[in-house]
Amino acid sequence: MVSKKDYLLSLANRYLECLGGSDIRAALEIHAANAEVNLKYLGNISEMPAITLAWKVFEMAHGQRKLDAFQEAIASDFPGFLENLVDRESSIPTDIEAEIPQAHLAEAMDESVYRDWLRSEVEYVDIRGIGERPADQAVVFPILDLYTELYVQTGLTNLDLERGRIRGQRRISLTEMVQSTRCLVIMGDPGSGKTTFLRFLARKNVEDLSKPLPMYLRLIDVHEFALEKQLPLDPNILLNFYEELSGKENLQLRKTALERKAVDGELLWLLDSLDELPSAEVRETFVSMLEKAARRWKKCCFILTSRPLPVKAKAIPIDFVRVGIDHWTESDIKAFVQAWTRLLYPNSSEERLRRHWGTLLATIMERAELRSLARNAVMVTAMAVVHYNDTRLPEGRADLLEALIYWLIRARSHSKSHLGQSSLDVLKFVERMYQELALAMLEAEGGRRRRVGLMWAASELSKNFSDDVDAALDFLVQEELETGVLVRRGEGDIEFWHLSFLEYLAAK
């Protein structure tokens, strides 16, 4: 069977025969325009052989699912083009490929498989704890339909970010910030929407062939790959990572082609969770690598996310603009609950939808204890789920906090259970750990402590882990990443996300 590459080469060769020495670039532009094939990222063709140029355009037409239209556009000028074409099942002369220099051959790449794979990876938002489903079963919502625009504050100081304060110079939509900034660091607490934004951006851009190809990855995965393969942390690690991923998932990506696209600014690097790297030293090494990557691929955009990091000179890449995700306003909450309601009740009338989301929004905005909590995506989602499950939000403050904290714990990933427990036992275990930690913080020597060291907290909980402080520390780090009940402050401190959580759990 003839490969796709060979088949497209045969088409390119036939095209040149039909042209008979005419201006190939002009002809390709006309036929591509008639078939609506986007040639924006064709690249530098000044030294490209004619056969290579034609082949690359046929590759682009195939990747954009417009190959048939492209052939028909050509046939309208050259009726003989479609006659006796080499069949995909037959053999073709090998000397056609020999006419193409290998360097140019390596540059071309069929992106369609990767685009389909990435689309499936970022298509949905999973939300657990809806209805009577088990804790490990999620309801999925299309990310393009549920996503609510995030806003950021510019001009934040290191101290603002480390203390969780969002008081910058200007409030601006994150989409607008991305459009005006080549290298950006987005900072925010767990649950603020950092990862969802990167996934939304990847899903939105993967459909638009006129925009750079989104390359979404978690930096912890790159770190583990580098350790496994014993590779140095330089910009090549990003290309090597995708080459390895392509082999595992059969994505048909090639390192040389990705490098060419990076040089030409045809890649959008979406780099998630710098803070999840295991140590300050590893983070600084990654930061140095990203600085080199941004200088090497000067036309590419880089978007990096992180929880607030401690004040250190090498915590943020040089020349990366830093912004902090702002608290949600009433209009932000309204946009979310409207989208949420439409997805939950797709067949309902406009009147019923307005009644449902209007009741939820009014409840949140009219009750002070709810309004003080509804400051980010995860907390508003928690309220929306509790409201859906119980058709209302609890009236009493204690009942409300119990419902929200229970959902936050229940919605976490249960891929790793603690002490061999069942899913239900894990929920109870996690809640009890939070209660014990909160009580210890209130009864700490010297008076109540809002913020404590990770090691201090691990020591307080170690009796629940067979006196293994390291196991307790691992538990706290994992919970801080997954639930949003605990948040990191500085390099080694944690606190409960809201003072109400601390007080309620201690009282329990």
C-alpha positions in Angstrom: 0.0 0.0 0.0 1.3 3.5 -0.9 1.8 5.8 2.0 0.0 9.1 2.3 3.3 10.9 1.8 4.0 9.1 -1.5 0.5 9.7 -2.7 0.8 13.4 -2.1 4.2 13.4 -3.8 2.6 11.9 -6.9 0.0 14.7 -6.9 2.7 17.3 -6.6 4.6 15.7 -9.5 1.5 15.7 -11.7 0.8 19.3 -10.8 4.2 20.4 -12.0 3.7 18.5 -15.2 0.4 20.3 -15.8 2.0 23.7 -15.1 4.7 23.1 -17.7 7.1 25.7 -16.3 4.6 28.4 -15.2 5.1 30.4 -12.0 4.4 27.7 -9.4 4.0 30.1 -6.4 1.4 32.2 -8.2 -0.5 29.1 -9.4 -0.5 27.5 -6.0 -1.8 30.6 -4.4 -4.7 30.9 -6.9 -5.7 27.2 -6.6 -5.4 27.3 -2.8 -7.5 30.4 -2.5 -10.2 28.8 -4.7 -10.3 25.8 -2.4 -10.0 27.9 0.8 -6.7 26.2 1.7 -4.8 28.4 4.3 -1.2 29.0 3.2 -0.3 31.4 6.0 2.3 29.0 7.5 3.8 27.9 4.3 7.2 29.3 5.5 10.2 30.5 3.6 10.2 29.1 0.0 13.1 31.1 -1.5 15.4 28.1 -1.7 12.8 25.4 -1.8 12.7 23.1 -4.9 9.5 23.3 -6.9 8.5 19.7 -6.1 9.0 20.4 -2.4 6.9 23.5 -2.5 4.1 21.7 -4.4 4.2 18.7 -2.0 4.0 20.9 1.1 0.9 22.7 -0.3 -0.8 19.3 -1.0 0.2 18.3 2.6 -1.4 21.5 4.0 -4.6 20.9 1.9 -4.8 17.3 3.3 -4.2 18.5 6.9 -7.0 21.0 6.5 -9.4 18.4 5.1 -9.6 20.3 1.8 -7.6 18.0 -0.5 -10.6 17.1 -2.7 -11.6 20.8 -3.1 -7.9 21.6 -3.9 -7.7 19.0 -6.6 -11.0 20.1 -8.1 -9.8 23.7 -8.2 -6.7 22.6 -10.1 -8.8 20.5 -12.5 -10.9 23.5 -13.4 -7.7 25.0 -15.0 -6.1 21.7 -16.0 -8.8 19.1 -16.9 -6.2 16.4 -17.3 -5.0 16.7 -13.7 -7.5 14.1 -12.3 -7.1 11.6 -15.2 -5.3 8.4 -14.4 -4.0 9.6 -11.0 -1.8 7.1 -9.2 -4.1 5.1 -6.9 -3.4 4.9 -3.2 -3.2 1.1 -3.4 -0.7 1.0 -6.3 3.0 1.5 -6.4 4.7 4.7 -7.6 8.2 5.5 -8.7 10.6 6.0 -5.9 12.5 8.6 -7.8 9.8 11.2 -7.1 10.8 11.2 -3.4 14.5 11.3 -4.4 13.9 14.6 -6.1 13.2 16.2 -2.7 16.1 17.1 -0.4 15.7 15.3 3.0 16.1 18.6 4.9 12.9 19.9 3.2 11.2 16.6 3.4 11.6 16.6 7.2 10.1 20.0 7.5 6.7 18.9 6.3 4.3 17.3 8.8 0.7 16.2 8.8 -0.8 17.9 11.8 -4.3 16.5 11.5 -3.7 13.5 13.8 -2.2 15.6 16.5 -5.0 18.2 16.2 -7.6 15.5 16.6 -5.8 14.0 19.6 -5.4 17.4 21.3 -9.0 18.2 20.7 -10.1 15.1 22.4 -7.8 15.8 25.3 -9.1 19.3 26.1 -12.7 19.0 24.8 -14.4 18.7 28.2 -14.4 19.9 31.7 -15.0 17.1 34.2 -17.1 18.0 37.3 -17.6 15.4 40.0 -20.2 15.2 42.7 -23.2 16.1 40.6 -26.4 14.2 41.7 -26.1 10.7 43.2 -23.2 9.5 41.1 -20.2 7.9 42.9 -17.4 10.2 43.7 -15.2 8.8 41.0 -17.8 9.5 38.2 -17.8 12.9 36.6 -20.2 14.8 34.4 -18.4 16.3 31.4 -19.3 19.7 29.9 -17.9 21.1 26.6 -15.2 23.5 27.6 -16.1 26.0 24.9 -19.6 26.2 26.4 -18.8 26.3 30.1 -15.7 28.4 30.1 -16.1 31.8 31.8 -13.7 34.6 30.9 -11.1 35.2 33.5 -9.7 38.6 34.5 -6.3 39.4 35.8 -4.6 42.2 37.7 -1.4 43.7 36.3 1.5 45.2 38.3 1.3 42.9 41.3 4.2 42.8 43.7 5.9 39.6 44.9 4.4 40.3 48.4 0.9 40.6 47.0 1.2 37.2 45.2 2.8 35.4 48.1 0.1 36.6 50.5 -2.7 35.8 48.1 -3.6 39.5 47.7 -4.9 40.6 44.3 -4.5 44.4 44.2 -2.8 45.4 41.0 -2.7 48.4 38.8 -5.2 47.4 36.2 -8.0 44.7 35.7 -7.9 43.2 32.2 -9.4 40.1 30.6 -7.0 37.3 30.3 -7.8 36.8 26.6 -6.8 40.4 25.9 -3.7 40.0 28.0 -2.6 37.0 26.0 -3.2 38.8 22.7 -0.9 41.6 23.7 1.9 39.7 25.4 4.3 37.2 23.9 5.6 35.7 27.2 3.2 35.6 30.1 3.1 34.0 33.6 -0.4 33.5 35.0 -0.5 33.2 38.8 -3.4 32.1 41.0 -4.4 29.8 43.8 -5.7 26.3 43.2 -9.2 26.5 41.7 -8.7 29.9 40.2 -9.0 28.6 36.6 -5.4 28.6 35.4 -5.4 25.1 33.9 -8.9 25.4 32.6 -7.8 28.6 30.7 -4.9 26.8 29.1 -7.1 23.9 28.0 -9.7 26.4 26.7 -7.1 28.2 24.7 -5.8 24.9 23.3 -9.3 23.8 22.4 -10.1 27.1 20.7 -6.9 27.4 18.7 -6.6 23.8 17.6 -9.6 24.4 15.3 -8.2 27.6 13.8 -5.6 26.7 11.2 -4.6 30.4 10.8 -3.2 30.4 14.4 -0.1 28.8 15.8 -0.4 25.1 16.7 -1.1 24.8 20.5 1.4 22.7 22.4 -0.2 22.0 25.8 1.8 20.2 28.4 2.3 19.9 32.2 5.9 20.8 33.2 5.9 17.9 35.8 5.5 15.5 32.9 8.5 17.1 31.1 10.5 16.8 34.3 9.7 13.1 34.7 10.5 12.5 31.0 13.9 14.2 31.4 14.7 12.1 34.4 13.7 8.9 32.7 15.7 9.6 29.5 18.5 11.3 31.4 18.3 14.4 29.1 19.5 17.9 29.8 17.0 20.6 30.5 17.5 22.8 27.5 14.8 24.0 25.0 15.3 20.7 23.0 13.6 18.9 25.9 10.2 20.3 24.8 10.7 19.0 21.3 12.0 15.6 22.6 9.0 15.3 24.9 6.6 15.7 22.0 8.6 13.4 19.8 8.3 10.7 22.5 4.6 11.5 23.0 4.1 11.2 19.3 5.6 7.8 19.2 3.4 6.6 22.1 0.2 8.1 20.7 1.0 7.7 17.0 0.6 11.5 16.4 2.9 11.7 13.4 4.8 14.6 14.8 8.5 15.0 13.9 11.1 16.9 15.9 12.7 18.6 12.9 9.3 19.8 11.7 8.4 21.1 15.2 11.7 22.9 15.4 11.0 24.6 12.0 7.6 25.6 13.2 9.0 27.0 16.4 11.6 29.1 14.6 8.8 30.5 12.3 6.5 31.3 15.3 4.0 28.6 14.4 3.7 27.0 17.8 1.9 28.3 20.9 3.5 26.9 24.1 1.0 26.4 26.9 3.0 25.3 29.9 1.0 24.3 33.0 1.9 24.3 36.7 5.5 25.4 37.2 4.7 25.2 41.0 4.2 21.4 40.8 7.9 20.8 40.1 9.4 19.1 43.1 11.8 21.7 44.4 13.0 25.3 44.1 16.2 24.1 42.4 14.2 22.2 39.8 11.9 25.1 39.2 14.9 27.5 38.7 16.4 25.0 36.2 13.1 25.0 34.3 12.8 28.8 34.4 16.3 29.0 32.9 15.3 26.6 30.2 12.2 28.6 29.4 14.2 31.8 29.2 16.5 30.1 26.6 13.5 28.8 24.7 11.9 32.2 24.5 15.1 33.7 23.1 15.6 30.8 20.7 12.1 30.9 19.3 11.6 34.6 19.2 8.4 34.5 17.2 6.6 31.9 19.5 4.3 32.8 22.3 4.7 31.3 25.8 2.1 31.1 28.5 3.1 29.7 31.8 0.9 29.0 34.9 1.8 28.7 38.5 0.5 29.2 42.0 2.2 32.1 43.7 5.9 31.3 44.3 8.2 32.5 47.0 10.2 35.7 46.4 13.3 34.5 44.7 15.3 36.0 41.9 15.0 33.0 39.6 11.3 32.1 40.4 10.0 33.7 37.2 11.5 33.7 33.7 13.2 37.0 32.6 11.0 39.0 30.2 7.9 37.1 31.1 5.0 39.5 32.1 3.4 38.4 35.4 -0.3 38.7 36.2 -2.5 37.4 39.0 -6.0 36.0 38.4 -8.5 38.4 39.9 -11.5 37.6 42.2 -14.8 37.0 40.4 -17.2 39.8 40.3 -21.0 39.6 40.0 -20.8 39.7 36.2 -18.3 36.8 36.2 -20.5 34.7 38.5 -23.5 35.5 36.3 -21.8 34.4 33.2 -20.8 31.1 34.8 -24.2 30.3 36.3 -25.9 31.1 33.0 -23.6 28.8 31.0 -24.0 26.1 33.8 -27.8 26.3 33.7 -28.0 26.0 29.9 -25.8 22.9 30.0 -27.7 21.2 32.8 -31.1 21.9 31.2 -30.5 22.0 27.5 -34.2 21.5 26.6 -35.7 24.1 29.0 -37.4 27.3 27.9 -35.7 30.6 28.3 -38.1 31.5 31.1 -37.2 28.4 33.1 -33.5 28.9 32.6 -33.7 32.5 33.7 -35.6 31.5 36.8 -33.0 28.8 37.7 -29.9 30.9 37.2 -31.5 34.0 38.5 -32.4 32.3 41.8 -28.9 30.9 42.2 -27.2 34.3 41.4 -29.5 36.2 43.7 -28.8 33.8 46.6 -25.1 34.1 46.1 -25.1 37.9 45.9 -27.6 38.6 48.7 -26.0 36.4 51.4 -22.8 37.9 52.7 -21.2 34.6 53.7 -21.7 33.3 50.1 -20.5 36.4 48.5 -17.3 36.3 50.5 -16.6 32.8 49.3 -17.6 33.2 45.6 -14.3 34.6 44.6 -13.0 32.0 42.1 -14.1 29.3 39.7 -13.9 26.3 42.0 -15.9 27.9 44.8 -18.7 29.1 42.5 -18.8 25.6 40.9 -19.1 24.1 44.4 -22.1 26.4 45.1 -23.7 25.5 41.7 -23.3 21.8 42.3 -24.7 22.0 45.9 -27.6 24.1 44.6 -28.3 21.5 41.9 -28.1 18.5 44.2 -30.3 20.0 46.9 -32.3 22.5 44.8 -31.1 25.2 47.2 -28.1 26.4 49.2 -28.1 25.6 52.9 -29.3 28.5 55.1 -27.1 28.1 58.1 -23.4 29.1 57.9 -22.2 25.8 59.3 -24.4 23.7 56.9 -23.2 25.8 54.0 -19.5 25.3 54.8 -20.1 21.6 55.4 -21.7 21.3 52.0 -19.0 23.2 50.2 -16.0 21.5 51.9 -17.6 18.1 51.4 -18.0 18.8 47.7 -14.4 20.0 47.4 -13.2 16.8 49.0 -15.6 14.6 47.0 -14.6 16.2 43.7 -10.9 15.5 44.2 -9.2 12.8 42.2 -9.2 9.5 44.1 -6.6 7.8 42.0 -4.6 7.3 45.2 -6.5 6.2 48.3 -5.0 6.6 51.7 -4.2 3.7 53.9 -5.9 1.2 51.5 -9.3 2.8 52.2 -12.5 2.7 50.1 -13.6 5.9 48.3 -16.1 6.7 51.0 -13.6 6.1 53.7 -11.1 8.4 51.9 -13.6 11.2 52.1 -14.1 10.8 55.8 -10.3 10.4 56.3 -9.5 13.6 54.4 -12.1 15.6 56.3 -10.9 14.3 59.6 -7.3 15.3 58.7 -8.5 18.8 57.9 -10.4 19.0 61.2 -7.4 17.9 63.2 -5.1 20.3 61.4 -7.5 23.2 61.9 -7.9 22.5 65.6 -4.1 22.2 66.0 -3.7 25.6 64.3 -6.2 27.2 66.6 -4.6 25.7 69.7 -1.0 26.3 68.6 1.4 27.5 71.2 1.5 31.3 71.2 -2.1 31.6 69.9 -4.1 30.9 66.8 -2.1 30.6 63.6 -3.7 31.3 60.2 -0.6 30.1 58.3 1.7 27.2 59.3 4.8 25.5 57.9 4.2 22.3 55.9 6.5 20.3 58.2 4.7 21.6 61.3 1.4 20.5 59.8 2.8 17.1 58.8 4.1 16.6 62.3 0.7 17.3 63.8 -0.9 14.7 61.5 1.8 12.1 61.5 0.1 10.0 64.1 -2.5 9.2 61.5 0.2 7.9 59.2 2.0 5.5 61.6 4.1 8.4 62.8 5.6 8.7 59.3 6.1 12.5 58.9 7.1 12.1 55.2 3.8 10.2 54.5 1.8 13.0 56.2 3.8 15.6 54.2 3.0 13.8 50.9 -0.7 13.8 51.9 -0.7 17.5 52.6 1.1 18.3 49.3 -1.4 16.2 47.3 -4.4 17.7 49.0 -3.1 21.2 48.4 -2.8 20.4 44.7 -6.2 18.8 44.4 -9.0 20.2 46.6 -8.5 24.0 47.0 -9.3 23.7 50.7 -5.6 24.2 51.5 -3.4 26.6 49.6 0.4 27.1 49.6 1.9 30.3 50.8 5.6 30.9 50.1 7.9 28.0 49.7 6.9 25.9 52.7 3.8 27.3 54.3 0.1 26.4 53.9 -3.2 27.9 55.1 -6.9 27.2 54.7 -8.1 29.0 51.6 -10.7 30.9 53.6 -10.7 31.8 57.3 -14.2 30.3 57.5 -12.9 26.9 56.5 -10.3 27.0 59.4 -12.9 28.0 62.0 -15.6 25.6 60.8 -13.3 22.6 60.6 -11.8 23.3 64.0 -15.3 23.5 65.5 -16.2 20.2 63.9 
